[in-house]
């Protein structure tokens, strides 16, 4: 089984609904995948102590960690900081998938330096046009859904994710000015995506 | 199709209605589009009350006592928006403008400074150049689009950043006019989209 943890900040004042819908979007796919054993960690449970305790139980096995929360250059935040350099070593043997702002800039590299195999995330702040939330979180989640559904490398999933962004951008071009504005923000988000670490692993490496 | 640009002439030394400069401007831009204010306070009031339309201000430097000086009118406009082009004109020598005022004019994008002579063609040519630049400015296009939206839509949350800030279209409009970060980000995103489409040769867009 592929142990998959999804931390999502459903408790966030500004984006709680967005994170919850984004979580639902992932669960709709991996929830019916017999290879995946998933554990969802809600906002109030996303504390550094709790995350450390959960990961310690894995005894060094490989796992996938998905973060649907706020973030910045150096940390993941869910009310309080729950992942930073201080507990980066707990993510050794993981594939870390982040939709949080700016986490590809530094903390992603810190995680990889501490033994995390692969990291996908964003190097800059990312933005959402509210009337197009579904498109935005579908694009953010595309890579991990593809990775868990197919026998493909992390790099292939990443490339498909970028391609999907482009497809969604093109779909929006045939509509109104609102669509165009949404497309410009998708482009901005797409262009700050980053893949760090090992690019050749497949889901079988986590099974 | 571009909406017409209003040419607002704030000058107390022109012949009402028949001044050659006004006649020439009306011939080029249309009778309805050229407005003349002899009183600088009233001219400023018009400009600040009509920021939702494209405007070029032709502004005299010197006014009678009790009226705002041209430089003060310029400063008051710049407090509200960076998107109105202002051309300052004076019959005096430029050296009579205070150094600090000249620095302010240059640092806050006065479009041009021109002396008034009997040959108005230079001034008309500057207005034409400003008009062309206004049509080509991304921020001006965005401003025009936002101001055309309904009040309800403009006041509704439109954009969320993943660092938990929410912006309405009115917030974005203000940021565009003040050259704030979120407005500049929107401009950059539009240019990014344009470059992306051109490089991918996606040139067939629906209206």
Interface residues (C-beta under 8 A of the other chain):
Chain A: X12 X13 X14 X15 X18 X70 X71 X72 X99 X100 X101 X125 X126 X127 X128 X129 X130 X131 X166 X169 X170 X173 X174 X175 X177 X180 X181 X183 X184 X185 X187 X188 X191
Chain B: X145 X157 X158 X159 X160 X161 X162 X163 X164 X165 X166 X185 X186 X188 X189 X190 X192 X193 X196 X197 X200 X202 X205 X206
